[in-house]
Amino acid sequence: MSFELCNNNKVYLYGKIVSEPEYSHEIYGEKFYDINLEVQRLSEQSDIIPVTISERLLDKETMKPNCFVALRGQFRSYNKLTNGHSKLMLTVFVREVCEQNLSLSGNVVEIVGYVCKNPIFRTTPFKREICDVLLAVNRAYNKSDYLPCIAWGRNARFVSELEVGQKVFMTGRIQSREYQKKIDDMRVETRTAFEVSISQISTEDNVEKVLFETNQQTIAYKGI
């Protein structure tokens, strides 16, 4: 993978493993497993983030439920066929198990991508401004990851004016949230959605000039 493609999608996570490793798939004889990582927010809430990791990085002694781990990787998407329908799945693909970085929050994502759908701007009943946007992020072998993002307040107004195809530089965190999905007149399912909560977004040409706030500290965009 080229240097540019490695650096347009970067994630750092530090959290507690809350599930047993579950076999996901195998590529060229290398097995991959899924685990869930609980990452604390600055508030008392936490996010449960799906992680995919190679057997070569999966240490059974240090990576089991209730163990804390720091990871670096990429936020990726793939389509899963369920009941004849294609569903967008999201996971953090681990590239490295690392030491905890005390200068970072436990949940940092940096993305360079392209707007691939018109942003959706809305206002909550409490007059809070929100904007959803889907970004396409290039990956090796002519693949792309499609990452749902959400912005608030001034960022929401900025995002609402972005055009399809526009290149953006964004920093934030991965968040999980539960929602209710009506299946039919008798059934309602509780499901979990994953998205990037935007802390700062820019359309400047020089990505290294972008700064963002994480854990009340200002960190250079290239700092992960």
Sequence and secondary structure as in RCSB ss.txt:
>XXXX:A:sequence
MSFELCNNNKVYLYGKIVSEPEYSHEIYGEKFYDINLEVQRLSEQSDIIPVTISERLLDKETMKPNCFVALRGQF
RSYNKLTNGHSKLMLTVFVREVCEQNLSLSGNVVEIVGYVCKNPIFRTTPFKREICDVLLAVNRAYNKSDYLPCI
AWGRNARFVSELEVGQKVFMTGRIQSREYQKKIDDMRVETRTAFEVSISQISTEDNVEKVLFETNQQTIAYKGI
>XXXX:A:secstr
  HHHHHSEEEEEEEEE S  EEEEEETTEEEEEEEEEEE SSS EEEEEEEEETTT  TTTSSTT EEEEEEEE
EEEEEEETTEEEEEEEEEEEEEE   TTS SEEEEEEEEE S  EEEE TT  EEEEEEEEEEETTTEEEEEEEE
EEHHHHHHHHT  TT EEEEEEEEEEEEEEEE SSS EEEEEEEEEEEEEEE  S GGG EEEETTEEEEGGG 
